[in-house]
Amino acid sequence: MLKAIRQEMMVKEGGKIEISLPELPSGAMVEVIIFLPSDDEQDTTDYLLSTEANRKHLLEAITHVEKRENLITLTPEEWREKYCI
């Protein structure tokens, strides 16, 4: 089974990153993926609300949920049948 560990850390001088986790078995092969924050990255909420059409659609959807209108209800079995591959 795949297990993921997520940590945020400061890059040290010379571009070095040090990870020390007791749960990592000595000699185990691991895959390391590094994500660098983008200076121009737009906040997801800001993006979704960036156009009048999106804003209107999302606010209407929130209203529907709050009023429990136009909701689709599935049993766990229906969910598995429809969405599990």
C-alpha positions as a Markdown table, in Angstrom:
| # | Residue | x | y | z |
|---|---|---|---|---|
| 1 | Met | 0.0 | 0.0 | 0.0 |
| 2 | Leu | 1.3 | 3.4 | -0.9 |
| 3 | Lys | 1.8 | 5.8 | 2.0 |
| 4 | Ala | 2.5 | 9.5 | 1.7 |
| 5 | Ile | 4.1 | 11.8 | 4.1 |
| 6 | Arg | 3.7 | 15.5 | 3.6 |
| 7 | Gln | 6.0 | 18.1 | 5.3 |
| 8 | Glu | 6.7 | 21.7 | 4.8 |
| 9 | Met | 10.3 | 22.7 | 5.4 |
| 10 | Met | 12.8 | 25.4 | 4.9 |
| 11 | Val | 15.4 | 24.9 | 2.2 |
| 12 | Lys | 18.9 | 25.2 | 3.8 |
| 13 | Glu | 21.9 | 27.0 | 2.4 |
| 14 | Gly | 23.1 | 25.5 | -0.8 |
| 15 | Gly | 19.6 | 24.2 | -1.7 |
| 16 | Lys | 19.7 | 21.4 | 0.8 |
| 17 | Ile | 16.6 | 19.8 | 2.2 |
| 18 | Glu | 16.8 | 17.4 | 5.2 |
| 19 | Ile | 14.1 | 14.9 | 6.0 |
| 20 | Ser | 14.3 | 12.9 | 9.2 |
| 21 | Leu | 11.4 | 10.6 | 10.0 |
| 22 | Pro | 11.6 | 7.7 | 12.4 |
| 23 | Glu | 8.9 | 5.8 | 10.4 |
| 24 | Leu | 11.2 | 5.6 | 7.3 |
| 25 | Pro | 12.8 | 2.2 | 7.4 |
| 26 | Ser | 16.6 | 2.3 | 6.9 |
| 27 | Gly | 17.5 | 1.2 | 3.3 |
| 28 | Ala | 14.0 | 1.7 | 1.9 |
| 29 | Met | 13.6 | 3.2 | -1.5 |
| 30 | Val | 11.4 | 6.3 | -1.6 |
| 31 | Glu | 10.2 | 8.8 | -4.2 |
| 32 | Val | 10.6 | 12.5 | -3.3 |
| 33 | Ile | 8.5 | 15.1 | -5.1 |
| 34 | Ile | 9.3 | 18.8 | -4.4 |
| 35 | Phe | 6.7 | 21.5 | -5.0 |
| 36 | Leu | 7.9 | 25.1 | -5.2 |
| 37 | Pro | 5.4 | 27.9 | -4.4 |
| 38 | Ser | 4.6 | 30.1 | -7.3 |
| 39 | Asp | 4.7 | 33.9 | -6.9 |
| 40 | Asp | 1.9 | 34.4 | -9.4 |
| 41 | Glu | -0.3 | 31.5 | -8.2 |
| 42 | Gln | -3.9 | 32.7 | -7.8 |
| 43 | Asp | -5.9 | 31.6 | -4.8 |
| 44 | Thr | -8.5 | 28.9 | -5.8 |
| 45 | Thr | -11.4 | 30.9 | -4.3 |
| 46 | Asp | -10.3 | 34.1 | -6.1 |
| 47 | Tyr | -10.0 | 32.2 | -9.4 |
| 48 | Leu | -13.5 | 30.6 | -9.0 |
| 49 | Leu | -15.0 | 34.0 | -8.2 |
| 50 | Ser | -13.1 | 35.9 | -10.9 |
| 51 | Thr | -15.9 | 36.1 | -13.4 |
| 52 | Glu | -19.4 | 37.3 | -12.9 |
| 53 | Ala | -20.9 | 34.1 | -14.4 |
| 54 | Asn | -18.8 | 31.9 | -12.1 |
| 55 | Arg | -19.6 | 34.0 | -9.0 |
| 56 | Lys | -23.4 | 33.8 | -9.8 |
| 57 | His | -23.3 | 30.1 | -10.4 |
| 58 | Leu | -21.3 | 29.3 | -7.2 |
| 59 | Leu | -23.5 | 31.6 | -5.0 |
| 60 | Glu | -26.6 | 29.9 | -6.4 |
| 61 | Ala | -25.1 | 26.5 | -5.7 |
| 62 | Ile | -24.4 | 27.5 | -2.1 |
| 63 | Thr | -28.0 | 28.7 | -1.7 |
| 64 | His | -29.3 | 25.4 | -3.1 |
| 65 | Val | -27.2 | 23.4 | -0.6 |
| 66 | Glu | -28.3 | 25.7 | 2.3 |
| 67 | Lys | -31.9 | 25.2 | 1.4 |
| 68 | Arg | -31.4 | 21.5 | 0.5 |
| 69 | Glu | -32.9 | 22.1 | -3.0 |
| 70 | Asn | -31.9 | 20.4 | -6.3 |
| 71 | Leu | -29.6 | 17.9 | -4.5 |
| 72 | Ile | -28.8 | 14.5 | -5.9 |
| 73 | Thr | -28.7 | 11.7 | -3.3 |
| 74 | Leu | -26.9 | 8.4 | -3.8 |
| 75 | Thr | -26.7 | 5.4 | -1.6 |
| 76 | Pro | -23.1 | 4.0 | -1.1 |
| 77 | Glu | -24.0 | 1.2 | -3.5 |
| 78 | Glu | -25.2 | 3.6 | -6.2 |
| 79 | Trp | -22.0 | 5.6 | -5.7 |
| 80 | Arg | -19.8 | 2.6 | -6.1 |
| 81 | Glu | -21.7 | 1.4 | -9.2 |
| 82 | Lys | -21.6 | 4.8 | -10.9 |
| 83 | Tyr | -18.1 | 6.0 | -9.9 |
| 84 | Cys | -15.9 | 3.1 | -9.0 |
| 85 | Ile | -13.9 | 1.7 | -11.9 |
